Amino acid sequence: MASASDVSSSNYEYDFYITSCKDNTEWIETTCNYLEDNNLKGCFEERDKIGGVPKAELAQYYIKNSHKIIIGFDKPDLRENFKSLDTLEDIFGKNDTSDSYRLIPVKMHQDSLVPEIHRQSHVLEAWKENFLKQLLKSVKFKGTLGSYNSRSGSGHNSGGRRRGAVQNNGTMTEKQVGLLRKYMDNFARDLPYQKILDHMSKVFSLEDESEIKKESLTDFQKRRKLIDILLTKDTHAYDKFVNILEKISLHLAKPLKEGISSRKDITSAMKNMKLQ
């Protein structure tokens, strides 16, 4: 297995996790070897399985601890297509794509089908000559372009209570960004987004609040949207967010204060999985 690269965020144990149909082991191995030859650290179940750990639980562990998830879609029948599809939906949400930059869907053949939730992202095509180079570039890509669209313009002040107060004096550190993404599941379940908006009126603009509170979004999606927008702010916004969480939702603030889990913590988690 390749050594950890400087490309992957230190919040993840692996740069990528790759999976597909059961009969695509050769493709998975070949693709994984190419990426690892380019100084990335990957994992896939057939090679990195742990005896005694349920398959679904192991897949969930690799998905949560990998910066990118490469999915090879082959069979026309989607329910036969991807053995860990349910696991992915549980983690990222069936109707939410705010964390979709981590997913890299790959069509194995021209007639392969890709689930609707992933069609908003660019789908790579395994039969193309430049596929492996495109995949390498995709795995190395750290962020999400969409978060930065239409946010650099100052606009006109229409008398809103926050419009003129929103100033982004730089960006968050890689560690801060990684922590927010790492604990996205916790925020999506429990974040009191209205209280956050009320206490951070100088950070979130009226446009931000309107986008977060769209009627078409579920509460789950609204919470994730708030974090997505927060990721476009600066270090001051991060500190403000953590300070407010300490007052209104301590269990969400605690992991952000403690910082990134060490490799020792990850090893301990794997040992616990073995004992379950």
N, C-alpha and C positions, 0 to 999 in steps of 0.2 A: 504494500500500500504506500502511496506517495506521502511525503511529509506535508505538514500543513503549509499552505501557501500564504504569501503576503497579500493575496487578493481578497480572500474571504474575511468577513468581519470576525473578530475574535469571539463574538458571542456564540458562534456555531462551531460544533466539533468537526463538521465536514463542510467542504465547499459545495458538494452536490450529492444528491441521492438519485439514482436512476432506476427506473422500473418499467415494466411493460407486461406483455402476455407471457405465459409460462414457456411458450415455445420460442421465445426471442432471446434466450440466454446468450447465444453467440453474439448477437447484435449488442446486447448490454455489455458484455465483456470487452468487445472490440472498442466500443465507444468510451467505456470507462478507462481502458488502457490508454487511449489517445489523450484524454483529458489529464490523466495522472502523469503521463509523460511530459505534459506541459506544466508540471509543478502544482497541480491541484490535488486535493485530497477528496476521494469519493467513497461511496459505499453502495452496495446492492445486496439484496437478501441472500441470493444463492451462495455468494462468496463469504459474506460477513454474518451469516446466521449464527445465533447463539442457542445452543441446545437447551431445551426445556422452556424457552420463552415462546408464547403463542405468536403465530405469524402476524396476526392483526396488530398485536401490541408492539411487536418489533418494528413493523412498518411505520406505525405511529411515532415511535421513538426516532427513527431515522428521518422522518419527514420534519418533525419538530426541531431536530438538531442539525439540519442541513440548510445551508444558505439558499441553495437552489434545488428545485425538484424537477427532474427531467422525466417526462411521461411519454412513452412510445405507444401510440395508438395504432392498432393493426386491424382487428376484426371489425366488420361492419356493425355487429351487434355490440352496442356500448356496454351492456351489462356483462358481456363476456370479455370485454376489451381490457379492462384494467382491474386487477384483483384488489387494489387498494383504493378504488374510487370512493367508497363509503368513508374510509378513513380521511381522505382529503376533504370531503364535504363536511365532515364533522369538525375538522380543524379550521378550515377557511370560511365555512358558511356556504350553504347551497346557493344563496342569492346575492352574495357579496364578493366583490372583486378588488377590494382595497389593498389586499396583500398579494394580488395576482402577479406582481413583478417577480415573485419567487418561483412561480410555476413556468416551466418551459415545455409547452406541448409540442410533440413531434408526430407528424403523419408518416407512418411507415410506407404506405402506398397511396396512390392517387385516390383510391376508393375508400380509404380509411375515414372513419367518422370521429369527430372531436366533440365533446359535450358543449352545449350552448354556453355554459359559464366561462369556458376558456376561449371562445371564438372572438372575444373582443381583443385578445392579445394576438400578436403575430405568431403564426404557427410555422415551425421549421419543417422542412421536407427532407426526409432521410435519403431519398434517391438522388438528390441534387449533388453535383460535384463539390460544391463549396460548403456542404452541410456541416462537416466537422469544424471548419474554421468559423462558421456562423455560430455554432453551438459553443465553442470555446469563448468567443466574444460575449455571448449571452450569459454564460456562467460567470464570467469576470465582471459583468455589469453589476454595480452595487445598488443603484437606486431606482427610482421611478420617475420618468420624465413628466408624467401627467401631473404630479404634485406641484410642479413649478410653472405650469402653463397658466397664463392670464393672471399671474400674481405679482409681476414686477412693476406693472403700471400703477401710478398713484391715483388716477381717476380724479373726479371733481368732488368737492365736499358738498354734499346735499343737505348738510345740517344734521347728519347722523351723530350720535353720541360718541362713536368710536373712530370714525373715519380718519380724522387727522392724527389720532394717537398711535396708529399702527405703523411702527417703524422697525424694519428688520435690519439690525446692526450686525450682519454676518450670518453664519449658520451654526447649527449645533455641532458639537464634536461627534466624531464617529462613534464613540462610546455611548453618548446620550442617544443618538439615533438607534444604535443597536439595542439598547435597553428598552426603548419604547416599542420597537418591533418585536423583541423577544417576548414581552408580556402583553402583546396585543390581545390574546385570547382572554386574559383577565379583564382588560379594559372593556372589551366587547360585551362581556357578561355583566359587569358590575359598575362601570363608571357612571357616576351621577352627572351626566353631561350638562344638564341645565344649571346645576350649582357651579360647575366649572366655568361655564359661560358668564354667569353672574359675577363671579369673583375675578375673571380675567378680561374685563371689558376693555382694557388698554392693550390687550394682545390680540384678541379676535375681533375683526371688523364686523360691521353689520352684514357685509357680503358673506363673510365666513359663517356667521350664525345662520344666515338664511340657507346656505348650502348644507349645513349640518342638520337643520331642522326641517328639511324638505318633507312634505306630507307623504311622498311616495316611498320614503325610507322607513324601515322598521327601527325600533329602538336599538337593536343589535347593530344595524348599519349606521345609525346616527353616532353611536359611540365610536365606531371604527373611523367614521368620517372625521370626527373631531381630532383623533390622533393623527390621521393622515395630514390634516391641515397644520396641526401643531408641529409636525416634522419639517414644515417649510419655514418655521420661525427660527429664532436665534437661541443662544444659550440662556439668556435672561428669561425667555419664555419657558424653557425647560425648568429652570430653578423655581420660577413662580408656580408652575404646574405642580411640582413636587411639594412645595411648601403648603399649597392649598390642600393637596391630597392628605397631607399629614394631619390636617385639622378636620377633614370631613370623611375621609376614607383611608384610615391608617394602613389597612392590609394591602391596599394598592400602592401606597407610597413606599412601604418597607423595602421591596426588592429594588426599587429605583435608587434608594439611598445606599443600600448595601453594595450595589454594583454588579458587575458581571460575574457569573459563577466561574470558579476556577476549574481547571482540568481535574483537580481532586474531587470537586463536587460532581462533575460529570461521571467520573469513574464510580463514585459512590452510588449514583443513580442507576448505573448499569448493573451494579452488584445487587441492588434492591430488586431490579427487574428479574434477575436470575432466581432470587429467593421466592418471588411471588408464584 
